[in-house]
């Protein structure tokens, strides 16, 4: 069953954020766009490259009114140490969310039961707490956050422009499509 256009269900998790432990809930996602980036675990090999990629583009997410949350199946204590010892992860200014109970990985359908880890999942959530995009990768395939930014811009655009859709390879400023009977068979 697809998670698209479903409301994020209640949850409670601890995160390491800007030198402090903070609580993150579904209410934390309300009122702004949110990007949840699931990773298998701290101290793995691909994960720091993805955290660094998100950190290098964090200002762009902020300009779009979005918060980034990196989620692994570790504890927030592990995230504190990961942030302190990894130069790549140390760049993160967004919450590093611990999910040792697997509540979030199960809710977002990225949990690997036999390993107790998460798949690489990326979810864009609107300010009302509704999931608008979902992308799930095998753990050997790291993501490119530029594509997440493109999808966030597209999700924001269609939310602000009802009746328009963003075609393939759409980028900010490009033409959109206003679906109509007149376009059927002409694209």
FENMO-V476091 format. One record per pair of residues at least 24 apart in sequence whose C-alpha atoms are under 10 Angstrom apart, sorted by the first residue. I is the first residue (numbers start at 1). J is the second residue. D is the distance in Angstrom with one decimal. If there is no record, write none. Layout:
i = [I/I]
j = [J/J]
d = [D/D]
This chain:
i = [1/2/2/2/2/3/3/3/3/3/3/3/3/3/4/4/4/4/4/4/4/4/5/5/5/5/5/5/5/6/6/6/6/6/7/7/7/7/7/7/7/8/8/8/8/8/8/8/8/9/9/9/9/9/10/10/10/11/11/11/12/12/12/13/13/13/13/13/13/13/13/13/13/13/14/14/14/14/14/14/14/14/14/15/15/15/15/15/15/15/15/15/15/15/15/15/15/15/16/16/16/16/16/16/16/16/16/16/16/16/16/16/16/17/17/17/17/17/17/17/17/17/17/17/18/18/18/18/18/18/18/19/19/19/19/19/20/20/20/21/21/21/21/21/21/21/22/22/22/22/23/23/23/23/24/24/24/24/26/27/27/28/28/28/29/29/29/29/29/29/29/29/29/29/30/30/30/30/30/30/31/31/31/31/31/31/32/32/32/32/32/32/32/32/32/33/33/33/33/33/33/33/33/33/33/33/33/33/33/33/33/33/33/34/34/34/34/34/34/34/34/34/34/34/34/34/34/34/35/35/35/35/35/35/35/35/35/35/35/35/35/35/35/35/36/36/36/36/36/36/36/36/36/36/36/36/36/37/37/37/37/37/37/37/37/37/37/37/37/37/37/37/37/37/37/38/38/38/38/38/38/38/38/38/38/38/38/38/38/38/38/38/38/38/38/38/39/39/39/39/39/39/39/39/39/39/39/39/39/39/39/39/40/40/40/40/40/40/40/40/40/40/40/40/40/40/40/40/41/41/41/41/41/41/41/41/41/41/41/41/41/42/42/42/42/42/42/42/42/42/42/42/42/42/42/43/43/43/43/43/43/43/43/45/46/46/46/46/46/47/47/47/47/47/47/47/47/48/48/48/48/48/48/48/48/48/49/49/49/49/49/50/50/50/50/50/50/50/51/51/51/51/51/51/51/51/52/52/52/52/52/52/52/52/53/53/53/53/53/53/53/53/54/54/54/54/54/54/54/54/54/54/54/55/55/55/55/55/55/55/55/56/56/56/56/56/57/57/57/58/58/58/58/58/58/59/60/60/61/61/61/61/64/64/64/64/65/65/66/66/66/66/66/66/67/67/67/67/68/68/68/68/68/68/69/69/69/69/69/69/69/70/70/70/70/70/70/71/71/71/71/71/71/71/71/71/71/71/72/72/72/72/72/72/72/72/72/72/72/72/73/73/73/73/73/73/73/73/73/73/73/73/73/74/74/74/74/74/74/74/75/75/75/76/108/108/109/110/110/110/122/123/123/123/124/124/124/124/124/125/125/126/126/126/126/127/132/132/147]
j = [109/108/109/131/134/107/108/109/123/130/131/132/133/134/123/124/125/130/131/132/133/134/125/126/129/130/131/132/133/125/129/130/131/132/125/126/128/129/130/131/132/104/107/108/125/128/129/130/131/104/107/108/129/130/103/104/107/103/104/107/99/103/104/71/75/76/97/98/99/100/101/102/103/104/75/76/77/95/96/97/98/99/100/69/70/71/75/76/77/78/79/80/94/95/96/97/98/99/75/76/77/78/79/80/81/82/83/93/94/95/96/97/98/69/76/79/80/83/92/93/94/95/96/97/80/83/92/93/94/95/96/80/83/84/93/95/76/80/95/76/77/79/80/95/96/97/76/95/96/97/76/95/97/98/69/95/97/98/129/128/129/67/127/129/66/67/68/69/125/126/127/128/129/130/125/126/127/128/129/130/65/66/126/127/128/129/64/65/66/67/125/126/127/128/129/61/62/64/65/66/67/68/124/125/126/127/128/129/130/131/152/155/156/61/65/66/67/68/69/123/124/125/126/127/129/130/131/152/61/66/67/68/69/70/122/123/124/125/126/131/133/148/149/152/67/68/69/70/71/97/108/121/122/123/124/125/134/68/69/70/71/72/96/97/119/120/121/122/123/124/135/136/143/145/148/69/70/71/72/73/97/99/104/105/108/110/111/117/118/119/120/121/122/123/136/137/70/71/72/73/74/105/110/117/118/119/120/121/122/137/139/142/71/72/73/74/105/110/111/112/115/116/117/118/119/120/121/139/71/72/73/74/75/78/79/98/99/116/117/118/119/71/72/73/74/75/78/79/81/82/83/86/89/96/98/74/78/79/81/82/85/86/89/140/139/140/141/142/143/72/88/89/120/139/140/142/143/82/83/86/87/88/89/90/91/92/88/89/142/143/144/88/89/120/142/143/144/145/88/89/90/91/92/94/96/145/86/87/88/89/90/91/92/145/88/89/91/92/143/144/145/146/89/91/92/93/94/143/144/145/146/148/149/88/89/90/91/92/93/94/145/88/91/92/93/145/145/146/149/91/92/93/94/145/149/93/146/149/148/149/152/153/149/152/153/156/127/156/124/125/126/127/149/152/94/95/124/125/92/93/94/95/96/124/93/94/95/96/97/122/123/94/95/96/97/98/122/95/96/97/98/99/104/105/118/120/121/122/96/97/98/99/100/102/104/105/117/118/119/120/97/98/99/100/101/102/103/104/105/111/116/117/118/98/99/100/101/102/116/117/99/100/101/100/134/136/136/135/136/137/148/148/151/152/148/149/151/152/155/152/155/152/155/156/159/156/156/159/171]
d = [9.5/9.8/9.4/9.9/8.8/9.2/7.4/8.5/9.5/9.0/6.6/8.4/8.5/7.5/9.3/9.6/9.4/7.8/5.3/5.5/6.3/7.0/9.0/9.5/9.3/5.5/5.2/5.7/8.4/9.5/8.4/5.4/5.6/8.2/8.8/9.6/8.1/5.6/4.4/6.4/9.7/9.8/8.2/8.7/8.3/9.2/5.7/6.1/6.9/9.3/7.6/9.6/8.7/9.5/9.8/9.6/9.5/7.2/7.2/9.0/9.2/8.5/8.8/9.7/9.2/8.7/6.8/6.4/6.5/8.9/9.1/9.9/8.6/8.4/7.6/5.9/9.1/9.2/8.6/6.0/5.8/7.7/9.6/9.1/9.2/8.7/8.0/5.0/8.4/9.9/7.7/8.7/9.5/5.8/5.2/4.1/5.7/8.9/9.1/5.5/7.5/8.9/6.1/5.8/9.6/10.0/8.6/9.7/8.6/5.7/5.2/6.6/8.1/9.7/9.2/9.1/8.4/9.5/8.5/6.8/6.1/4.5/6.3/8.5/9.6/9.7/8.4/6.1/7.4/7.6/9.5/7.7/9.2/9.6/9.4/9.9/9.7/8.5/9.6/7.2/8.4/9.8/8.5/9.1/9.6/9.6/9.0/8.4/9.7/9.0/9.9/9.7/8.8/10.0/9.5/8.7/7.7/9.6/7.4/9.5/8.1/9.6/10.0/9.3/9.4/8.1/9.8/9.6/7.7/8.3/6.9/8.1/6.2/9.5/8.9/7.8/5.0/5.5/5.5/9.2/9.5/9.6/8.1/4.4/6.4/8.1/9.3/6.1/5.9/7.4/8.6/6.7/4.3/7.8/8.7/9.1/9.5/8.1/6.2/4.4/6.5/8.8/7.2/5.7/4.8/5.0/8.4/8.3/9.6/10.0/8.3/9.5/8.4/9.1/8.5/5.2/4.9/6.0/7.5/8.1/5.8/5.1/6.6/7.4/8.4/9.8/9.3/9.1/8.8/7.0/6.2/4.8/6.1/8.4/7.0/5.6/4.7/6.3/9.0/9.6/9.5/8.4/9.4/8.3/8.6/6.1/4.9/6.0/7.0/9.6/9.7/7.8/5.7/5.2/6.6/7.9/9.6/7.4/6.1/4.8/6.0/8.6/9.7/9.7/10.0/7.3/5.9/4.6/6.6/8.9/9.6/9.8/9.7/9.7/9.7/8.3/5.9/4.7/5.9/8.8/9.3/9.9/9.1/7.7/9.1/7.8/9.7/9.8/6.6/6.8/5.2/4.9/6.2/8.5/9.0/10.0/7.2/6.1/5.1/7.9/9.9/9.5/9.3/8.1/5.8/6.2/4.9/7.0/9.0/9.8/7.9/9.5/8.4/5.6/6.5/8.7/9.6/9.3/8.8/9.0/9.4/8.6/4.9/4.3/5.8/6.7/9.4/7.2/8.5/5.0/5.8/6.1/9.6/9.5/9.5/9.4/9.8/9.5/6.6/7.4/9.6/9.4/6.7/8.1/6.7/9.2/7.2/6.9/9.4/6.6/9.5/10.0/9.4/9.8/9.6/9.9/8.9/9.2/9.7/6.7/9.6/8.4/9.7/9.5/8.1/7.5/8.1/6.3/9.4/9.4/9.5/8.7/9.1/9.1/10.0/7.7/9.7/9.1/9.7/7.5/8.6/5.7/5.6/9.3/10.0/10.0/6.7/8.1/8.1/9.2/9.8/8.8/8.8/10.0/6.8/6.7/7.6/7.7/6.9/5.7/8.9/8.1/6.8/9.6/9.3/9.4/9.9/8.6/4.9/5.9/8.2/6.4/6.9/9.8/8.6/9.5/9.5/9.4/8.9/7.3/6.3/8.7/9.7/9.2/7.7/9.6/9.1/9.8/8.6/6.0/8.8/9.5/9.7/8.5/8.1/9.0/5.8/5.0/6.9/7.8/9.5/9.6/7.7/8.4/9.9/9.3/7.5/7.9/8.6/9.8/8.2/7.8/7.9/9.6/9.8/9.7/9.8/7.9/9.6/7.1/8.6/9.5/9.0/8.3/7.7/8.6/9.6/9.8/9.3/9.2/9.1/9.0/9.9/8.6/7.2/8.7/10.0/9.9/9.7/9.1/5.8/7.1/9.0/9.4/9.9/6.2/5.2/6.1/6.6/9.9/10.0/7.6/6.5/5.0/5.9/8.6/9.3/8.5/6.0/4.6/6.0/6.8/8.3/8.4/8.8/9.7/9.4/9.9/7.9/6.5/5.6/5.9/7.9/8.9/9.2/8.3/7.6/6.8/9.4/9.5/8.5/5.8/4.4/4.8/7.5/6.4/9.3/8.8/7.7/9.1/7.4/5.8/6.7/5.1/5.9/5.2/8.9/9.2/9.9/8.8/6.3/5.6/9.1/8.8/9.0/10.0/9.3/10.0/7.4/9.3/7.9/8.8/10.0/9.6/8.2/9.7/8.1/6.7/8.2/8.9/9.1/9.3/8.1/8.1/8.7/10.0/9.7/9.9/9.9]
